[in-house]
Amino acid sequence: MASSGSGYDLSASTFSPDGRIFQVEYATKAVENAGTVLGIQCQDGVVLGCAKPVHHKMVVATTGSYKRIHTCDTHIGVASTGFLPDARVLVQQTVEEAADWQEMYGGKIPPHVLAQRLGSYVHYFTLHGALRPFGAAAVIAGRDEDTQECSLYMVEPNGAPYKYYGVATGKGKQAAKTELEKLNLNKEPILVADAVKQILRILHLLHHEQKDAKPIEVEVSWICQASGWKHMAVPKDTLKAAEDWAKEQLEEEEEEEEDEMEEGD
């Protein structure tokens, strides 16, 4: 069976003999090499966070031109990573889908419907030889106006929209998933205040473990009672306090590891 992409990676519409679509796998690789995005569904809301590598000293990383988390409607936020121009197209598509739903039905689009529609849009680009897959992934956090429940989804480059308790994508995805699994989110959901702290801890942990890592700019948003159930950036004072806590935790964990190593010797 063929395991290399030779001859089978010229078009997204061609399967290899062992059932793989190499163009989609290459698109997934583009996501894995980009900034980390995390999402946590909580008892009282949902939180998104991302680490944006600052590639150049002259870049103003706090401006809208460098944003990774966007509001596509008042009740839904989208965090994207991967090839940035592709990610912007996906964000724009979520804005249009939300606006179309509002115009057609006079209400807010449910998060699961938006995830399915965006997934169908992304999947379409894997079906035709004249198109290429999106080298980006989108994490959707939203609140259903009918059920009054918050939910978290991720649309992958192949168009699959999955629902999650906690999700990680981008650089350091596996390490981030391991940290999220330690929180037992599927059994014991945490509060949004704790989720902000944990997301910052994980993002700084991943950055610390990377060799020759570029400086990062952290972006965190939430949907909860404190935000009036609207998608908003976490307030700066809350973010600063959570970031200080995260750095202290990492220092304590480092000291504990050093003590254990000394005891072992």
N, C-alpha and C positions, 0 to 999 in steps of 0.2 A: 504494500500500500504506500502511496506517495505521502511523505511527511513534510517535504519542503514545498515552498510556494512556487517553484519554478514552473511556469506555464499556466498556473492556476490562479495567479494573483494579478492578472491583467484586467480583470473585470469583477465587480462585486456580484455579478449575476452568475458566476461560474463556481460550482462546487468542485472541490478536489475529490479524488476517488475515496478518501476516507471521511467525506462528509463535512469538510471545513470550508469556510469562506474566508480566505486570507485577507481580503481588503477590510473586512469587519474586524479581524484580529489586529491588523495594523492600526486601525482607528482606536481600538481599545488600548493599544500600546501608547498612543499619543496622550490618552487620558492618564495613564499610569505614570507618565513622565512630567505631568503638570502639577500645579499646586494642590494641596490636600483640602478636601471638603468633607465636613462631618455634619451629621444630623442626628438629633435625639428626640424621640417622642416621649413626653413626660406625663405625669399625672394631671398637671394643670396647664398644659400647652405643648408647644414644640419649639425647638431651638436649632438654628443653623449656624455653622461656623466655617471659616476658611482661612487658610494661610496663603498670602500672595507673595511670591518671591519678588523682591525689588531688584530687577536686573541691572539697573544703572543708577548711579548716585544722583543724576539729574532728574530722574523720574519723580513726579509728585504723586506718590502712591495713594494719597487720601482723596484724590479727585474722582469724579464719576467715570473718567476715562479708564480708570484702573479697577473699577468695581467688579466683584465676582458674585455679590448677592444683590438681587433686584426684586422689586415689588411688581408683580404682574397684575394684581388686583389688591384691594385693601385687605382681603383676608388670606392672600396666598403670596408666599415668597419663593423665589427660585435661586438656588446657588449652583453655579456652573463651573466646570473646570475642563481642561483640555486645550485644544487649539482655540485661542480666544475669539477670532472672527467667527468660527463655527458656533461657539457658545453663544455669541450675541444673536445669531440667527435663531437659535433655539429659544432664547429669552423673548425675542420679539414675537415668535410664534405663540408662546404662552399668553402674551399680552393680547394678541389678536383673537385667540380662542376664547379668552375670558370676556373680551368686549363683544364678540359674536354671540356668546351665550346670554349675556346681559340684554343685548338688543332683541334676541329671538324670544327669550323666556321671561325677561324682566326680573331676573334674580341673579344671585352669585353662583358661579360655576362650582360644583363640588370638586374637591381635590382629586378624587379617584377618576372622575370624568376627564379632568384636565390631563392627568397622567396618561390615561388611555389614548387620548387624542394626540398628545405629543409623541407617544410611543408609535402610533400609526404613521405619523408624519416622518419620524426618524426612520422607521422600517421601510418606508417607500423608497428611500435613498439607497437601500441595499438590494433593490429588485431590478434596477435598470443599468445596463452597461454604460449609458451616457452620463450617469451620475456617480458620485462617490459618497461613501458613508460619512457621517459627521464625526470628526475627531474630537468629540466632546460628550460629556455626560451632564445631566441636569438632576439635581436633588430638589424635589418639590415639597414644601411644607405648607399646610393650609388648614383651615377650619371650615367644616361643613355647616352652613347656616341652618340647615334643617335639623340635623342630628345634634348640633352643638358640640361636636367632637373634633379634635385635632388629629391629623394623620401625616405620615411621612412616606414619600415615594422616591424612587430613583429610576430615571430612564437611561438605559445604557446605549452605547453606540449601535447595538443591534436592534434597538427599538423596544426591548422588553421593559415594561413598567412594573416594578415590584414594590410591594409595601413593606416597610421596615419598622422595627422598634428602635433600632440604631443603625446608622449606615456610614460607611467611609469609602471614599474614592479618591483617586489621584495618587501622588507620590506617597509612599509609606502606607499604602492601603492595608496591607496584611498586618503590620504592627498596630495600626489604629483599630482594626477589627478585633484584634486580640484584647486591646485595652477596653473596648466597648463591651466585649463578651464578659469581662470580669465584673462589670456593673450589674449583670443579671437583669437587664432591662425588660426581658420577656416575662419575668416573674415578679420583679419589684421595681415598677416605674419610679423614677426620681422626680423631684420638683424642678421647675425651670431654673431657679436660682442655682441649684446644684449642677444642673446640666451645663450651664454657662461655665462654671468652674472646671468641670470635667473636660469640656471641649478645649478650653484654653490649656489645661494641663497636658492633654494628648498632643495638641498642636506644638507646644513648646518642647515636649519630649521628643517628638519626631524631628524637629528642627535641630535639637541638641545632638541627636544621634547621627545626623548626616555629616559626612566629611566635606570640608570646604563649602559649607552651606552659605548661600547668599542671605542677606538680611530679609526678614519677612515682615509684612504688614498683616495684622490679624483683623478680620471682619466678623462680627457676630450679630445675629438678629433673632428675634423671637416673636411668637404669637401667644399671648397669655392675658390674664386679667389686668396685669400692670400696663399692658399696651392697649387696653380697651378692645382686646381680641382683634387687633389689626396687626399686620406685619410691619414691624419697625425695627430699626437698629437698637441694640441694647444701649441704654444711657452710658455716657462716658465714665461717670463715677462708679457705676455698677461694674463696668468692664475693667476699670483700673483696679478695683478691690478684688475682683475675681482673678485678674492676672497676677497680682501680688501673692494671692493664696496659692495659685498654681506653681509659681516659681519657688515658694517656700516648700511646698510638697515635694517638688522634684529635688530640692537640696536635701531634704530629710531622707528621701528614698536613696539618694546617692551616698549619704553618710552611713545609712544602714547597710548598704551593700559593701562599703569599704570595711565596716566593722566585722561583717560576716567573713569577708576574705581574710582579714587579720586573724580572726579566731580559727579559721580553717588552717592557716599556716602554723 
